[in-house]
Amino acid sequence: MAEKVRWGLLAAGAIAKAFAKGVQNSQTAELLAVGSRSKDKADVFGDEYGIPRRYGSYEELLADPDVDAVYVSTPHPMHAEWTIKAAEAGKHVLVEKPIGLHQYEAQAMLNAAVENNVFLMEAFMYRCNPQTAKLVELIKDGAIGDVRVIKATFSFHAGPNVDSRVWCNALGGGGILDVGCYPVSMSRLIAGAALGKDFADPVAVTGAGALHPETGVDAWAVGTMKFAGDIVASIATGVGVSQENAVRIFGSDGSIHVPDPWVCARDGQAPGKIIVNRRGSGTEEIDIPCPVTSFCLEADVASHAILAGKQEPDAPAMTWNDSMGNIRALDAWRAAVGVVYDIERPEKNLHTVTRRPLKVRDGSVMEYGKIKHLDKPMSRLVMGVDNQNSMPHLASVFDDYFERGGNAFDTSWVYGRLRSELLGQWIRNRGIREDIVLFSKGAHTPQCFPDFLSAQIIEQLEWFGTDYADIYMMHRDNPDVPVDEFIDVLNEHVQAGRIKAFGGSNWAIERVVAANTYAEKNGLQGFSVVSNNLALAEMVDAVWAGCIHAHDSKSRKWFEDTQMPLLPWSSQARCFFLPELAHPDKQNDASLVRCWYSDNNFKRQARAVELAAKYGVEPINIALAWVLCQPFPVFPLIGPRTIAETRSSFRALTVKLTPDEMAYLNLED
């Protein structure tokens, strides 16, 4: 890379002009290219700011090999799409605030930066101004004692034009995302400084506001954030009302007033002023000179980091964890006010975040296996559908999983109607029903009887909006019911076309053998799969009542001899193989302690840490690899909450443990 970072502007709107003016005074950045939706607009912009290369599409800009970094200043709903595409093109990215529409877009963006080894920063230009650094210094030095109350506002009156970007639902309009993100980020910065950190995330967020009667975006809103240490922030925003755009901080020994906290002038200098009122000492005005705009400083912060080979900036600029905390707080504020964008509604979420058709990426490491009675291969890692309660969350994680090569989804009647309906809607939205393996589970204790089984299959298929499930599993066994009754009713559903293969979760091997013996004698279909627990850590106590593990040598020998496919749940023993969370001295997670803590399991953990260093992965990847490398078909169920957790799980597929290493990990050496 040259001594200066060569920037391309992705979009040519008003905020791009402010950035372009700033770069003209930068010491580390230069403008090389601009991309717009039309070549004419790019030419006009290029002429105004002396930019040599002009492109009539964003794709052409990203294809320019001489562009080192891009500044993404599109409307909010396009931030994620073009940040990800820029990262995939090997470009570093500065993306306008808010980083995305919601936290799940932000996760996808950060994942793209990680996987493509590029810099990514959310563009809060005020965080790069020396006024902000001075404010943090004052708070950390205890200038007003203990911080107790923060008041921060950014609001303006956009006028009544309903066609304006700020009122448009499809463009992520409203005050909270557009400018409310500033008081949220400032309050989190101040609270963090007061607590001796770079930032703090609120423990609670509440709010109220007024919605536009036609578009449903927030016209004005007020929120409250509570932080550790009893710090409380009052935040306000709006695009339909002007307010005092200021920050006031009240502490045990005084107060601070920042009259121009956002220092967002687009031309000339951007000096700051902080007014400190100390109890008993009067008022002090602190002037902070700044000869350039905050946009210039922002370009330099990003460029310095890029030239230094960093993937994120130093605080107080927006680090990745800071950006994630900010968008989560904005999500909570929007939820409290009732702001929902149409694209977040299940029936409207019709495309991936990149707006590309959903398909498996080149270079996928996924492996596949066959299940008896299924006419399609099944991915070795199975996605659990047990924690996704909104379409943005589900679509983000499931799109990523599918693109990595995953095609199997484990659901259950007891997980509730919402999750099954969301999954079914996502499958229809993406048009992939025949490309995936859909699990249905039912007959959980105390409803483990044939009649409940039948009613729940039919009901869950209605929730899915599909005619059949590829695999049905009984969620528990009921030893009081003869196996022939279960086999008979399951075959009725096979013959009716509602299910193809079936099996049992938490079934004793003896009962599985009895069921399949009965089926064979009577010319019926038997169990194709079993779903008992198997993890490198042996389950000490049942996670839930009625749970069975297959860790013992006798059970594993049966699976090896019969080659019966095992679909183990809790295949990574929850978070036991994260030593920072599971340690003999850490007793805060009662379930983890009860189910997994034992001397032998901690020995297994230590050996996983040892082999992780050898393979260049994490200990939890070694633990999952141990499950995957068993000498019988294993399809572990995983339950990632985030794309990062999915990415981590997939690393286990790249680890091929030797028989000696398998024995060593399980203390069999």
Secondary structure, DSSP 4 states (H G I P E B T S, - for coil): --SSEEEEEE--SHHHHHHHHHHTT-SSEEEEEEE-SSHHHHHHHHHHHT-SEEESSHHHHHH-TT--EEEE-S-GGGHHHHHHHHHHTT-EEEEESSSSSSHHHHHHHHHHHHHHT--EEEE-GGGGSHHHHHHHHHHHTTTTSSEEEEEEEEE-B--S-TTSGGG-GGGT-SHIIIIIHHHHHHHHHHHHHHTTSS----SEEEEEEEE-TTT--EEEEEEEEE-GGG-EEEEEEESBS-----EEEEETTEEEEESSTT---SSS---EEEEEEETTTEEEEEEE--SS-HHHHHHHHHHHHHHTT-SSPPTTS--HHHHHHHHHHHHHHHHHHT---GGGSGGG--S-TT-SPP-PPTT----EE--TT-SS-EESSEEE-SS--SHHHHHHHHHHHHHTT--EEE--GGG-HHHHHHHHHHHHHHT-GGGSEEEEEE--TT--SHHHHHHHHHHHHHHHTSS-EEEEEESS--TTS-HHHHHHHHHHHHHTTSEEEEEEES--HHHHHHHHHHHHHTT-----EEE-B--SSPPSS-SSTT--B--SHHHHHHHHHH---B--SSTTTTTTT-TTT--TT----HHHHHHH--HHHHHHHHHHHHHHHHHTS-HHHHHHHHHHTSSS-B--EE--SSHHHHHHHHHGGG----HHHHHHHTT--
